[in-house]
């Protein structure tokens, strides 16, 4: 027995455990407060915030604070046990914008209160914008600024500038300034240079604030006054006549007219084509153009001696010595700073000359073909003119996309040889494009112009021209109008109501040119447009035809409710109406079910059954029931099968609290010892809710967890007795043990443990790093990772020549043929269906080096490793050879002596030093001191000259023991003796740890001694860091002597601390406990995770509903951890609602405006807005008039509010409408709704009613009765 109690083997049991701490208190802390309520509101709107806390013993207080001031400490009355609430009500003001409200919950159990906060968004409608200009009058072509300012709004509105429907995209500069009252002043400046064409048009500034006004914009306007005009160019006549050889003057007038279409001049004579130009500003240039081959070509006046004029002072064109080449069509042009204008065409006919002919009779008819003179005079009748051309109609009209023929008739003698058409563009006749298929180009035989697929760009003036050998003739202009557009489709009302099972007609009118060829309807379902099938024989839909575009719905059901759109198609395209909403009511035949949950809170223990009570009242009887579970603010449908049993109207939410967790398992110690043959109990405490159903003990053998099984020496390890008792302990019982408990929750990620924190291996050898895995459910994979530059990198187990193991049955990792690169930190990982467990790190140290032989260079990048060819290292040389010529030297006391030393070294020696040997110990000689080197050395004897003895020397230092041993926490003295002549002047100690030598700092209170009088070193309160080799050193005037190294061994160590995991993660702002106690564990890595919300969006957007409909908006966002959704309305900073869905049932007109969704978590927040438009029929109010007097007048006052804008106002007398004629009845219009009745008589005594119509329907006032006193006039 005594033999078995050998000290070389530890007879102990090591237990691997999880550290589980349980807080014990006599009260119960309340639940974390939860804030609900809208955090988006509008100026002047009422709102509320509700703070709820679950549990707490005693019941907590719930109070509201703004900043640090308490604003509400009144608790709500609730019938639900363990629920405490406080609802704070407020009226939103712009000062509440971004104000933070805090809810505090406490009951005295915790050290401090629990808190939750919410901030409000308050939206405010902007003031009416203002639009101003730098100058009321603008000069054409000069840049000016227009400034539009919007004030008093929040958030910032969208501002645009436009003329008509044309919006400016350039020249716009916008600035925004935050005011002290949280509103924004937004300024938009338009910098623009208008032309004269914009004179009289209106510039608009539109302010769109979707958050408070929806699509209803605020508008400011300013009429443009642009001065300046293009020149007016006039040729007074189209034809002038003159006598051969004389001059003719063409008169100019101040209008642009051509009284004649042509001029004529004899060849060789002079002719002036008159041109008069008037305009403001004055013309800066005048030029003439001639039509050559259908194209206008500049007439070059400078450099042509036959042409004069064509200047700003003399715009008329004078042609001298007229030639036949001068014949043609001319146009006069003038330009000023505004632009260029032109006259009408005028044709110059050059005539004259005698033909070169042979006379064959007394009279001939001949065409002029040349010049010359016969021998005798003969009368020649010259006939022929340029072609005369007419167009059948002054104007033509064609539908968009159709074909039109412009008819041209030509009368020509001689016959026309070519025909051309021109379009007048900006006053200039421009040849038509020869684009294939667009025009059927005219010919002499078919001069008509055919235009195919007419487009809007084809609209304009056209001219037909024809040319013969005499010249070119042109028609007057004809104008082509291209008509037609997409169908204009209008729904009669924007809202319709019908009862379930009823019939409703959704009115639709179509105005189409060309006529519509098809009509169809679509309904919007889940933001998708679906066609309505009216052709099926069993369809409940009819209508939707060209002749009857309205949609008839029979036997209406709740599924028919929604938005509808009417479409119509013609040959141009498809047009569509605005949306109209069908509201299917249940107040006559039925209604949606009313659903009530019995309680808003249900607790249940884990693994037990919970029944959530649901009561349904429905007429007609419900046809289906479904449940939804809301987790992280996201609803998901509960599939009624398996664990769910039981059950579409929608109830309020109820909360199901599932209580319980996996067992908490704790061993009272992580180290046990027992003497062989005795008994020991490994104590295991299990805390479990629900109760644990199984307890097992495993022992780690060869890195694997093995169930201890049945052994008559083992007892316990059951649900009732969780601790394990081992009787009659034997050697094989030594090892690591794990206690495991399982309940209904029971499953967890694997627990992975590496047995040692460090392994060592020699280069070229193999090592196994032992890993154990405990997993429930069973782990399905094991893998190892190595830390490479701070990155956990998977071990490539496919390298079978390098690694083995790392499997579910053998999780340990064996590294074969170790190299230096294998050194580093490793972790073992195991994965099951719950997740992945990771061990703490272990360090693999690779010892040794490669032999001196062949070397290769390896370089690694992200792709792989490059290896050089081998090279051989030949190490040359030897250690230095040192010789002295004699073994002894003699010196007289007081004299000097030189001890000769010869050194032979390859490579060259780098240092030389001497040592003094005394009593078999050696110490370095202090070269440069008095005793050695070139200094004098004293020697002494009893008298005379004797053999020299060195008298002065460095101290002789020795330790009292060759090694020292001390227990952890004790005090130990390291003995040191010093013999010195001259006397020692200082003593100090050094500690050697590995290759590092450091001086012991005796100023530390743990150290004493280390002085000349007490050279020994005393160390108090030993710890493991004190272990190492110690050297005692003493110095005198000769030098320093030192002892040999004396190792100090410290027995014992600090507690072994193990953290459960090698890595933890937590969200920012949370509290996490990694380990508790004293001592140092392995490294553990803490990851702090979380992302601020991003990619926020609201759908649908924008939202338009009719009054009493439900407003629904969905807010989506990405982020982690859990997102909290808060809604604000307008500029309010008070919460309007919470949750990712905003739903406002039975909407009212006051619900219109902008709503903001704020998504928040511990890292930040993100905002998105949506505009909501609430439409309603006009709300009309009438005032009871005073009694009227016969013959006099009385006014009945009427006022109304309407959105959308009212389109008509009607007064009724009795059941008959009143025609407001301005005589008997005055007023009664949208701008002046009051009705004045003049010349009162007996017939005016009646009841009167005021009615106002908008696109949704008609709103009627109450009736008032007018009485007339007939005794008057």
GIBELMO-V756648 format. One line per field, one symbol per residue. phi: phi as a letter, one per 40 degrees, with the letter a starting at -180 (. if undefined). A space follows every 50 residues. Layout:
BEGIN
phi->???
END
This chain:
BEGIN
phi->.cccccccbccbbbbcbccbbbcbacbbcccdcbbbhcbbabdgccaabb bbbbghacdccbbbbbfbccbabccccbcccgbbbabbbabcbccccgcb bbbbbabgcccaccaababbbbcbcccccbbbbcacbbcdgbcbbbbbbb bgbaccccbbbabgbcccbbgbbbbbbccccgcbbbbbbbbabcbcccdg cbcbbbbbbccbbgccccbbbaccbbbhaccbbbbcbcabbacdgbbbbc cbbcbcbbcbcabbacdgcbabccabbbibcccbababbbcbfgbcbdcc ccgbccbbggbccbccbbbbfdbccccicbbcbbbbccibbacccbbbbc bhhbccbbcbacabbaccbabiaccbcacbccbhaddcbbbdbcabbacd gcbbbccbbbbaacccbabbbbbcbfgbcbccccdcgcbcccbccbccbb bcfdbdcccicbbbbbbbccibbbcccbbbbbbhacdcbbccbcabbacd gcbabccabbbbbcccbababbbcbfgbcbcccbcccbccbagfbccbcc bbbbfcbccccicbbcbbbbccibbbcccbbbbccbcbcaacccbbccac abcacdgcbbbccbbbbabcdcbabbbbbbbfgbcbccccagcbbhc.bb cccbbbbcbhacdcbbccacabbacdgcbabccbbbbaacdcbabbbbbc bfgbcbccgcaccbaggbccbccbbbcfdbdcccicbbcbbbbccfcacc cbbccbcabbacdgcbabccbbbbaacccbababbbcbfgbcbccccccc cbbagfbccbccbbbcfdbdcccicbbbbbbbccibbbcccbbbbbbgac ccacbbbbbbbccibbbcccbbcbcbgacdbbbbcacabbacdgcbabcc bbbbaacdcbababbbbafgbbacccchcccbgcccbcbaacigcbccbc ccacccbaccbcabbacdgcbbbccabbbaacccbababbbbbgcbbbcc ccccccbbgfbccbccbbbcfdbccccicbbcbbbbccibbacccbcbbb chacdcbbccbcabbacdgcbbbcabhbhbcccbbbbbbhbccbfcabbc acbbbcdgcccbbbbbabiacdcbbbbbbfccccdcabgcbcbbcfcbcc ccibbbcbbbacbiabbabacbbbcacdbbbbbcccccbdgcbbbbcbba baacdcbabbbbbgbbcbccbgbcbbggbccbccbbbcfdaccccacbab bbbbccibbbcccbbcbbccccd
END
